[in-house]
Amino acid sequence: VSIEVAIIGGGPAGAITAALLARSGREVLVLERAPAWRWRACGVFTSPATVPALQRVGLSSADLAAVAQPITAMRVETPRGQFRLDYRGPAVTGPPVGLDRGRLDPLLLDLARHAGAEVREGAAARSVTLPAGNADLGRVELADGAGIEARVIVGADGVGSIVAQAAAVARRSPLGARIGLTFHVADPEPGAHDARMVLFDDGYVGLAPVPGARLNVGIVLGQRWFAALRREGAGSVAMDVLSRVGSGGGATLGPALDAVAGASPLGGTVRRRAGNGWLLVGDAAGFLDPFTGEGLHRAIVSAELAATAISESLEAAHGSAPAAAQLRAYDPAMRSRFGTKDLVTRVVQAFLARPALFGYAARRLADRDELRDTMAQVIGDLVPARRAFDPRFLGALLRP
Ligand SMILES: Cc1cc2nc3c(=O)[nH]c(=O)nc-3n(C[C@H](O)[C@H](O)[C@H](O)COP(=O)(O)OP(=O)(O)OC[C@H]3O[C@@H](n4cnc5c(N)ncnc54)[C@H](O)[C@@H]3O)c2cc1C
């Protein structure tokens, strides 16, 4: 079988890339290994940038209302102080939201199908051979032994992408070995309220309300927790963390409503995001950290930039090989959109690793409205991240 674009992974990044390409008349096949949607380690809290982005790629207002729980603010709690990010500012058109991934992800795959893409669920890609030498087509081998040839192969298969491995561009996360655990519990006060990000020794937990009167729990644990994880198991450590942070209102949280899903490694980066006949989107193109990463928003923007690059490279093609320059242009486009934000993420992580320093910053953020608003907008991908390196911002953050 030969096709124009084969996309490996039917999460948000793969589904949106497929929908946009199919709408521009391209022949697209999505290979998704899960036979039907199932809960897996992933994130749900997202800044006000994501709802307009989902509208832009074609999700209807009715669907959005069903999958997105509005959230009043993100409260960051540290042992040495707390602050509340309520995402105000001219660039903000609505509240942050908690997403029901069990409904959102299938809706995005439906967008791809309606646009004309073929979506094959239960089709796991086992290996990828990228075009080399005189070959114009790349090849995907499926777990069932079938093979597919494609002019462009898109890796939308998350951290550890087999396309990134085939291109030899995958790198370990600069933030070290960490584990992410995610699941849902019943929300003791369903509806719109604050999400919480609670920091503790070598880890943090995010709690975000989502539709269905549930709270999504996302726990990130550093290496000091690994022995306990081995000894007691992920489910037991997750419940221990949850009982320590509590609901904030006195109620006990738990039990887990779904499997405690784990992600390890939690993130990763890549040296390049595109080359001859291949391209990476979403987490496969690099994801650092859930706290500041805004992975969902980045997945949508990367899909938009990728669809443009792929369309242009296929239009400019001579013969069956897509034009290389147009595909490669995707990498600098992503770097210019997210390079500085990644730097902010690494600075925030450096603060997180030093609780006294983070506590110092937290107290200043709590007292200084303008500083806090800038911080929320930078973390939420709502303004250019370089604002966090503006001397006035840094001065206000560091001055006693
Ligand atoms: C613990 C944790 C917490 C997070 N918290 C947040 C948060 O609060 N906010 C936020 O915005 N982001 C968060 N994220 C990140 C967010 O989940 C991702 O950025 C988002 O899901 C990106 O979508 P994606 O399509 O790139 O990848 P995914 O959603 O991971 O989808 C990848 C898809 O590829 C499929 N696949 C993988 N390998 C193959 C294969 N070989 N063949 C076929 N299919 C394959 C998988 O089954 C999956 O469906 C978090 C991530 C983790 C792990």
The ligand as a Tripos MOL2 file, in Angstrom:
@<TRIPOS>MOLECULE
LIG
   53    58     1     0     0
SMALL
NO_CHARGES

@<TRIPOS>ATOM
      1 C1          1.7030   12.8160   33.7160 C.3       1 LIG1
      2 C2          1.3930   13.8080   32.6210 C.ar      1 LIG1
      3 C3          0.7010   14.9690   32.9210 C.ar      1 LIG1
      4 C4          0.4240   15.8880   31.9230 C.ar      1 LIG1
      5 N1         -0.2530   17.0450   32.2500 N.ar      1 LIG1
      6 C5         -0.5760   17.9190   31.2790 C.ar      1 LIG1
      7 C6         -1.3930   19.0470   31.5490 C.ar      1 LIG1
      8 O1         -1.8530   19.2610   32.6770 O.2       1 LIG1
      9 N2         -1.7010   19.8920   30.5260 N.ar      1 LIG1
     10 C7         -1.2530   19.6690   29.2470 C.ar      1 LIG1
     11 O2         -1.5620   20.4670   28.3580 O.2       1 LIG1
     12 N3         -0.4970   18.6030   28.9510 N.ar      1 LIG1
     13 C8         -0.1560   17.7180   29.9250 C.ar      1 LIG1
     14 N4          0.5530   16.5960   29.6010 N.ar      1 LIG1
     15 C9          0.9750   16.3950   28.2120 C.3       1 LIG1
     16 C10        -0.2110   16.0020   27.3170 C.3       1 LIG1
     17 O3         -0.8070   14.8280   27.7680 O.3       1 LIG1
     18 C11         0.3360   15.8200   25.9130 C.3       1 LIG1
     19 O4          1.0520   16.9730   25.5480 O.3       1 LIG1
     20 C12        -0.7590   15.5830   24.8880 C.3       1 LIG1
     21 O5         -1.4660   14.4160   25.1680 O.3       1 LIG1
     22 C13        -0.0560   15.5140   23.5350 C.3       1 LIG1
     23 O6         -0.7250   14.7940   22.6100 O.3       1 LIG1
     24 P1          0.0290   13.8670   21.5360 P.3       1 LIG1
     25 O7         -1.0050   13.6080   20.5030 O.co2     1 LIG1
     26 O8          1.3360   14.4190   21.1370 O.co2     1 LIG1
     27 O9          0.4140   12.5400   22.3300 O.3       1 LIG1
     28 P2         -0.5020   11.4750   23.0450 P.3       1 LIG1
     29 O10        -1.7210   12.0820   23.5930 O.co2     1 LIG1
     30 O11         0.4250   10.7570   23.9840 O.co2     1 LIG1
     31 O12        -0.9240   10.4790   21.8850 O.3       1 LIG1
     32 C14        -0.0120    9.5940   21.2770 C.3       1 LIG1
     33 C15        -0.8160    8.4780   20.6220 C.3       1 LIG1
     34 O13         0.0630    7.6640   19.8610 O.3       1 LIG1
     35 C16        -0.3380    6.3080   20.0040 C.3       1 LIG1
     36 N5          0.8460    5.4920   19.6960 N.ar      1 LIG1
     37 C17         2.0150    5.4500   20.3790 C.ar      1 LIG1
     38 N6          2.8560    4.5970   19.7890 N.ar      1 LIG1
     39 C18         2.2200    4.0960   18.6990 C.ar      1 LIG1
     40 C19         2.5900    3.1590   17.6860 C.ar      1 LIG1
     41 N7          3.8060    2.5660   17.6800 N.pl3     1 LIG1
     42 N8          1.6920    2.8750   16.7120 N.ar      1 LIG1
     43 C20         0.4630    3.4610   16.7050 C.ar      1 LIG1
     44 N9          0.0650    4.3470   17.6490 N.ar      1 LIG1
     45 C21         0.9370    4.6590   18.6330 C.ar      1 LIG1
     46 C22        -0.7970    6.2040   21.4510 C.3       1 LIG1
     47 O14        -1.6500    5.1060   21.6560 O.3       1 LIG1
     48 C23        -1.5070    7.5450   21.6160 C.3       1 LIG1
     49 O15        -2.8810    7.4670   21.2940 O.3       1 LIG1
     50 C24         0.8430   15.6470   30.5910 C.ar      1 LIG1
     51 C25         1.5280   14.4710   30.2770 C.ar      1 LIG1
     52 C26         1.7840   13.5480   31.2790 C.ar      1 LIG1
     53 C27         2.4850   12.2700   30.8980 C.3       1 LIG1
@<TRIPOS>BOND
     1     1     2 1
     2     2     3 ar
     3     2    52 ar
     4     3     4 ar
     5     4     5 ar
     6     4    50 ar
     7     5     6 ar
     8     6     7 ar
     9     6    13 1
    10     7     8 2
    11     7     9 ar
    12     9    10 ar
    13    10    11 2
    14    10    12 ar
    15    12    13 ar
    16    13    14 ar
    17    14    15 1
    18    14    50 ar
    19    15    16 1
    20    16    17 1
    21    16    18 1
    22    18    19 1
    23    18    20 1
    24    20    21 1
    25    20    22 1
    26    22    23 1
    27    23    24 1
    28    24    25 2
    29    24    26 1
    30    24    27 1
    31    27    28 1
    32    28    29 2
    33    28    30 1
    34    28    31 1
    35    31    32 1
    36    32    33 1
    37    33    34 1
    38    33    48 1
    39    34    35 1
    40    35    36 1
    41    35    46 1
    42    36    37 ar
    43    36    45 ar
    44    37    38 ar
    45    38    39 ar
    46    39    40 ar
    47    39    45 ar
    48    40    41 1
    49    40    42 ar
    50    42    43 ar
    51    43    44 ar
    52    44    45 ar
    53    46    47 1
    54    46    48 1
    55    48    49 1
    56    50    51 ar
    57    51    52 ar
    58    52    53 1
@<TRIPOS>SUBSTRUCTURE
     1 LIG1         1 GROUP 0 **** ****
